[in-house]
Amino acid sequence: MDDGDGNVTGDRGRLRGEGRRLVASLESDTTTAALPAQSRRTHTPAPSLNDRTALIVIIFFFLLLLLPKPTTRIANRLLATTTDAEEEKAAHPAQRSFLSSALRVNQAGELAATLIYTAQTPPVVAREPHLRPLMRHMYEQEAGHLRTFEALVARHRVRPTALYPLWSALAAGLGWTTGVMSREAAMACTEAVETEIGGHYNGQIRTLLEMVAGWEAEGYDVGDEFRDLIATLRRIRDEELEHLDHAIEHDAKKAQPHWLLTGIIRAGCRGAIWVSERV
């Protein structure tokens, strides 16, 4: 019995020892398995000061690229060449609208003038051949005006009036009718047309000079191209008023009934100008 009890007791002791070793082994494996992740978390090197500074600089420049650049725009305007300054100003909606309508109506008006003289000249010269040089001179000046405005319209991409066919027919009809009526009626037609056109160009020149004065007060140079446009309008206006003087010298006031004929033509010119500025 003693030997049996001793064996049982020894077996129990061995079992308890093996159980402790097994538990210890399991705990050791669990701890060892957890070590790599813990080690990675614990031993990852912290960013250095230089790394952080470089990251901040990169983020700063990236955000700077995304931001609008008002200072650059202002600098470009202040340091712009005369052409750049003119383009900047011409891009203003109200000013751009005025310039477009001015070029459009001027082109239409000069086309009408060439057609009037083209239709007037044959019947007038047939009766009074001595007027041929004068009629040719006035036509050639109007044709030059038309070429000038056609070039400006093309350069600035201005839409011509949509009523070109209508104005062409009316101008040719007016020229032929007054030419057939009499020399005085033809000259009265020139008087009426040039009176309205001269005033029209004067209004455009005044508006442009006011625009220039405003820009220069703000410190801008409007540029040579804009000044050339004003000079061109002045030259054309003076030539139109020269035609007015020629008409009066050749008995425009003797046309009968003068007031009715010139009144109708002037009203038609004002209406055509108003419509062509918009259509």
Secondary structure, 3 states (H helix, E strand, C coil): CHHHHHHHHHHHHHHHHHHHHHHHHHHHHHHHHHHHHHHHHHHCCCCCHHHHHHHHHHHHHHHHHHCCCHHHHHHHHHCCCHHHHHHHHHCCHHHHHHHHHHHHHHHHHHHHHHHHHHHHHHHHHHHCHHHHHHHHHHHHHHHHHHHHHHHHHHHCCCCCCCCHHHHHHHHHHHHHHHHHHCHHHHHHHHHHHHHHHHHHHHHHHHHHHHHHHHHHHCCCCCCHHHHHHHHHHHHHHHHHHHHHHHHHHCCHHHCCCHHHHHHHHHHHHHHHHHHHHHC
